[in-house]
């Protein structure tokens, strides 16, 4: 697994967070998706980092469709 994703509801709508960053349409329940990628520390320990990754707001379905292939 090269990437992992955390998706959570903001418990609010487009009126607070703006339109979906993917489709640019209004959202009744905005979700936030945080992407993280695998990182191997110098000591060999496997961890995850947000460096060079994206954080997006929008419809849950739109966010799920933007995920990279997590098995690469």
C-alpha positions in Angstrom: 0.0 0.0 0.0 1.6 3.2 -1.2 -1.2 5.6 -0.2 -3.9 5.7 2.4 -6.8 8.1 2.9 -8.7 9.5 5.8 -12.2 10.8 5.0 -14.3 12.6 7.6 -17.5 14.7 7.5 -17.1 18.3 8.4 -20.7 18.3 9.6 -21.4 21.3 7.5 -22.3 22.4 3.9 -21.0 24.4 1.0 -22.3 27.5 2.8 -19.3 27.2 5.1 -16.7 25.3 3.0 -17.5 26.3 -0.5 -18.4 24.0 -3.5 -16.9 20.6 -4.0 -13.3 21.0 -5.1 -13.7 18.2 -7.6 -17.0 18.9 -9.4 -17.5 22.5 -8.3 -21.2 21.8 -7.3 -22.8 22.7 -3.9 -22.6 20.1 -1.2 -25.1 19.4 1.6 -22.5 17.5 3.7 -18.9 18.4 2.9 -16.3 15.7 3.5 -12.5 16.3 3.9 -10.1 13.8 2.5 -6.5 13.7 3.7 -4.0 11.7 1.5 -0.9 10.2 3.1 1.9 8.2 1.4 4.2 5.5 2.7 7.5 6.7 4.0 10.4 4.6 5.1 12.4 6.3 7.8 16.3 6.1 7.7 16.1 3.4 10.5 13.9 1.3 8.2 10.6 1.9 10.1 7.6 2.3 7.8 5.5 5.3 8.4 3.1 7.6 6.5 3.6 11.3 5.6 1.4 14.0 4.2 4.4 15.5 2.2 3.6 15.9 -1.5 0.0 14.7 -0.8 -3.4 16.4 -1.2 -6.2 17.5 1.1 -9.5 18.0 -0.6 -13.1 19.0 0.4 -16.2 17.9 -1.4 -18.8 15.2 -2.0 -17.7 11.8 -0.5 -18.2 10.1 -3.9 -16.1 12.7 -5.7 -13.3 12.3 -3.1 -13.4 8.5 -3.3 -13.0 8.8 -7.1 -9.9 11.0 -6.8 -8.0 8.5 -4.7 -4.9 7.1 -6.3 -4.6 3.3 -6.7 -3.8 2.5 -3.1 -2.3 -0.9 -4.0 0.7 0.6 -6.0 
